[in-house]
Amino acid sequence: ECSKTKPGDAVFVCGSAPELGAWKPAGAVPCATTGKVFPRWTSETVTLPVTSAKVEFKVIIMAADGSKPDKATWEGGANRALHMPK
């Protein structure tokens, strides 16, 4: 959940895997919400290859159209992690 967005903003998932943008906001996975479910944001399903034991990621906020990725606001704290099955 993310309630810190303003009109024109969107939530994205950016992480270590190429499918999550390889830590580059311009390649991050966009999420969407509606007035009915806000502040819950969801994305389309992302298939990650099982090439490493762990994929790290963070939630970021930037312009909904993906412009100005250099102005993205990154969540604080440690990276989130998905531990992939072997």
N, C-alpha and C positions, 0 to 999 in steps of 0.2 A: 504494500500500500504506500502511496505517496500523495500527500496533500499539499506539497510545497510548490506546485506549479501555478503559473499565471496564464491567462488567456494567450494563446500562441505558442505555449510551451508543450513539450511532450516528454515522456519518460522513455529511455532507451536502456538496453542492456549491452555493456561493453566489456569484453574480457580477453583472456589469453588465447583462445582458439580463433583461428581465422574466421569461423562462422559467426563469431561475436565481435568481429572487427579488429582482432589482434591488438587490442588496447588503443585503437584509433577511433575516435568518436564518429568520424565520417562513415565508418563501416559497421557501426553499432546496430543492433536489432531494435526496430521501433516497437513501441507498445501503444495500446489504444485503451480508451475508457469511454464511458458514456455518463450523462448526468445521473442516470439511474444507479450505476455501480461505483461512481467516483467516491473515494480516492483509490479504488482498485484498478490497476493497470494490467493488461495481459498482452502477450505477443502471439504471433503464429508459432507453431511448433518448429523448433530448430533441431535438426539432427546433427549430433556431434560425433566425430569419429572416435573410436576407442584407440587413440594413439598415445595417450599418456594416462597416468593414474589419476590426475587431478586437473580440472579446468577451473581457473579463477575468474571472477567477474565482479563488476560493480554496477550499480544503477546510476545513471546520469540523467540530468535534465538539460535539454537544449531546445532550440526552435523546432517546432513540430515538423517543418518542412526539411529539417536536416541541415539548414544553412548555418553558417557560423559555428562549425564544430569546435573551433578553437575557443569558443565562449562557453563550452559545456560546463555545467556544475556537477562535480563528482561527489558521490556520497562519501562521508567521512568514515574513519575506522579501517579495520583490517579488510582485506579482500574477502568476498564471499567465495566459497569453493564447492564444486561438485566433485565428488569422488567417484570416478568411473569404474565400473566392474571390469575385471580382467577376463 
